[in-house]
Amino acid sequence: MNQKDLKYGKIGEIEAWNYFKRCTDVKYIFDVRDCDAFQTDDVDFVIYYGKGKLNKVEVKTDSKGHQTRNIAYETFTRGRTGCLARSTADWIMYYFEKSGEMYKIAMKPLRGYIKNSELKEIPMGEEDGRGYLLRIDELIDLGIAKKI
């Protein structure tokens, strides 16, 4: 990933961090973006709620989602499995940067939806990239995502 992408991605990461700081049920937020093991798993933050409950979170920042109402789920990019397809995160925090909208998307139900739907993979991103464009409003209607 190039430095421009990394810098742009930090915009959504800051917004997600601030969101979790405001959550009264969150005890600790661990920033694991620089930890090799979590980078391999595509996880940005670990959220601890107390009593042994924690969630791993991946954050994505999108510059066009506010117009298209789509999120990009890459299954393959840059010669390997796409970020969201390989992430071990429990949640995606998906940030539409231009409108300031943030969505919390549950990964397990999202993967089930993709597996059981008749979606067609399309080319996206890098020259060898492919994946799915998913309608955020449909994911909300299905209870997979919620606007925060």
Secondary structure, DSSP 8 states (H G I E B T S, - for coil): --HHHHHHHHHHHHHHHHHHHH-TT--EEEE-TT-HHHHHTT--EEEEEETTEEEEEEEEEESSHHHH-EEEEEEEETTEE-HHHH---SEEEEEETTTTEEEEEEHHHHHHHHHHS----EE-SSTT-EEEEEEHHHHHHTTSEEE-
